[in-house]
Amino acid sequence: MSSNIFWVEEENRDQRIDKYLAEHMENFSRSRIQKLLEEGSVRVNGVTVKQSFRLEEGQEIDISVPEAVPIDIPAENIPLDIVYEDEDLLIVNKPKGMVVHPAPGHYTGTLVNALMYHCKDHLSGINGELRPGIVHRIDMNTTGLLIVCKNDVAHNLIAEQLKEHSITRTYHAIVYHNIEEDEGTVDAPVGRDPKDRKKMAINYRNGKNAVTHYRVLQRFGKYTCISCNLETGRTHQIRVHMTSIGHPLLGDDVYGPANCPYKLQGQTLHAKTIGFIHPTTKQYMEFDSPLPEYFENLLKKL
């Protein structure tokens, strides 16, 4: 258990405690701060307060922070394709078929299981649990690059860049049909499909803002190979956006045609390039990954 103490200054008078802590505890996520408040770990002048409490000048804020605890996820010695690694983060090239987070039906063999073994003592405790700091994810059958953070500072700073849409993310995909224009943009909110809660869809009522820029790389008549740059990172964003304009991803068994003419394991989608400001050096870094073998072979066939 560690203790953090702050003194309220005049400029913070009448500010809500949750907003104050979010500004002054930069290494903590908003959800972690909310959890501390809900657990009664925040006291003002010795009295436990809730998130709506408003501050007065001169008050003492005392936050008791429990040590991050290990999560009950087994560490597994699974080979990883690590493109880059330092003390703050690593870049992993995820293979097709690997789930990122453990979930019902996939409690082992996931990227998190592999990272628990690889990172060992270098884990983020951002939400009170020691685990690999995965701030964004890609689908099981999508291949390519992911950022993994090793500590809370890196986790927060990378998450902030994602929130500000300043991270470079370029995907390559093969879609059905010929795209006549050389480039275009899909700007449509993505949310749960009201008719099927297991799927995402263009949802103007309850969806979140989503923007995908696409560019044609190669045309094959019945199919088109494209590059997609993401402004936002909604669940299934590229798959939903391209389907919405009549070009579902080849192999996509959720949003595409029922019968795929090629034996594919899900959508043909690869997270090829990722770029960001490094949390410690403050320098821009960019990484690129080659197309997976199945993708290259499919391009040759087409």
DAVEN-V270380 format. One line per field, one symbol per residue. phi: phi as a letter, one per 30 degrees, with the letter a starting at -180 (. if undefined). psi: psi as a letter, one per 40 degrees, with the letter a starting at -180 (. if undefined). burial: 1 if it has 24 or more other C-alpha atoms within 12 Angstrom, else 0. Layout:
phi = ???
psi = ???
burial = ???
This chain:
phi = .cccbbcdcedceidddddddddccddcdddddddddddidcbchicdbcdddcdbejdccbcccdddcdcdbddbdcebccdaabdcabcccdddjcddceaejbdbidddeddedddhdcbdcecibdaddccbbbdeccckdbcbccbdddedddddddddicddbcccbccdidcdddaabccadcadddcaddccadbddbdcebbbcbbdcacbidbbcbcbccdbbdeiedddddddcibdddjddcccedccdbdbciddbbddbbbadddcdicdbbbbbdddeddddddddd
psi = hihhhihhideeheiidddddddegdehidddddddddefehihfehhiidehhiiheihhhhhhiihiiighhhhghhighdihaediihhhhiiehidiiihegeieidddddddddbegiifdfehhihgheiiiidehiahihhieiddddddddddddefehhhhiiihiiihhdidiihhghihaiheeheeiiihgddeiihhhhhihhdiieceihhihhhhdigihfddddddddeegihhehedeaidhheigigaighhgdihiihhdddeihihiiiiiiddddddddd.
burial = 00000111000000001111100010111101111110001111000011100010000011111100000010100001011100011111111101111100000111111111111001111111011111111111111111111111111111111100001111111111101000001111111100000001111000001111111111000011111111111111111111111011111111110000000111111111111111100000001110110110011000
